[in-house]
Amino acid sequence: MQFKIPPTRESGDIMSQVMQQVRRTTYLQDEIHISDAHCHLDLFEDPKRAIADAISAGVNLMITSGGSRKGNAATTAIANNGNVFGVVGIDPSSLPTDSAAIDEIVALIKGNQNLVGIGEIGLDAKEFPHTPLDKQAEAFVRQISIANDLDVPIVVHSRGAINEAMAIVEKHCLTRAMFHFFEGTEDDALRMAKLGNVISIPPRESSRRKRVINAIDITNIVTETDAPVAGKTPSDVKGVIEFVASTKKMEFGEVAERVSENIRSFFHI
């Protein structure tokens, strides 16, 4: 007869630590999945070369973003394989010339299974004050409605208007909004995370972003480069992952895998 010793809380803690170490070792032994949640491949002189270089550097997944009629067309053409997916929409900077292109979003997404969301869309009170916020909000809400109809997530641009953007997200009860290049506080991040939304960390380290990273669970965090606007290439996402890992005192591989899981889950890839 075999006697089983009931696990104590202490033995449970030890087992948890052992399993965590096994998981971390697995990340080191196997291929690490590295993902960039937001970039603009259409802005590279040679998008195919940029993609190939990123893949060679270990970046397995890239979400490239539109934002204008021209950008959406280019994004649709670029998002055509298992490593590159895209989102299309009309951002605040393009509203004066491309607001009518909002009507084209449905056809673009329905015509390409690699288009997995609407973005980047939202509000900008800092760089594009010539377009009143109420007009920007109208376009934002209109595209949110399309996202709801298509059952796809949105990628939110909220420069200089984080409070207004969050209020719209809350009003429409959105649970699949990714706040690109997040500039809010830890309280703002918690407010959005409680709804199920995700916070995207860009390649810009700051004490405020450290507080944001520590305030929310890893399940609500993704990493981005915004390349070539902020980062130079999608491979710069490795530095962002390292920043998150260092801040949360986690292994690089573990953060890379968790972030990749978050991105795939968020966009239903």
FENRA-V439357 format. One record per residue. BURIAL is I if it has 24 or more other ideal C-beta (glycine too) atoms within 12 Angstrom, else O. Layout:
BURIAL ; BURIAL
//
This chain:
O ; O ; O ; O ; O ; O ; O ; O ; O ; O ; O ; O ; O ; O ; O ; O ; O ; O ; O ; O ; O ; O ; O ; I ; O ; O ; I ; O ; O ; O ; O ; I ; I ; I ; I ; I ; I ; I ; I ; I ; I ; I ; I ; I ; O ; O ; I ; O ; O ; I ; I ; O ; I ; I ; I ; O ; I ; I ; I ; I ; I ; I ; I ; I ; I ; I ; I ; I ; I ; O ; I ; I ; I ; I ; I ; I ; I ; I ; I ; O ; O ; O ; I ; I ; I ; I ; I ; I ; I ; I ; I ; I ; I ; I ; I ; O ; O ; I ; I ; O ; I ; I ; O ; I ; I ; I ; O ; I ; I ; O ; O ; I ; O ; I ; I ; I ; I ; I ; I ; I ; I ; I ; I ; I ; I ; O ; O ; I ; O ; O ; I ; O ; I ; O ; O ; I ; I ; O ; I ; I ; I ; I ; I ; I ; O ; I ; I ; O ; O ; I ; O ; I ; I ; I ; I ; I ; I ; I ; I ; O ; I ; I ; O ; I ; I ; I ; O ; I ; I ; O ; O ; I ; O ; I ; O ; I ; I ; I ; I ; I ; I ; I ; I ; I ; O ; O ; O ; I ; I ; O ; I ; I ; I ; O ; I ; I ; I ; I ; I ; I ; I ; I ; I ; I ; O ; O ; O ; O ; I ; O ; O ; I ; I ; I ; I ; I ; O ; I ; O ; I ; I ; I ; I ; I ; I ; I ; I ; I ; I ; I ; I ; O ; I ; I ; I ; I ; I ; I ; I ; I ; I ; I ; I ; I ; I ; O ; I ; I ; O ; I ; I ; I ; I ; I ; I ; I ; I ; I ; I ; I ; O ; I ; I ; I ; O ; I ; I ; O ; I
//
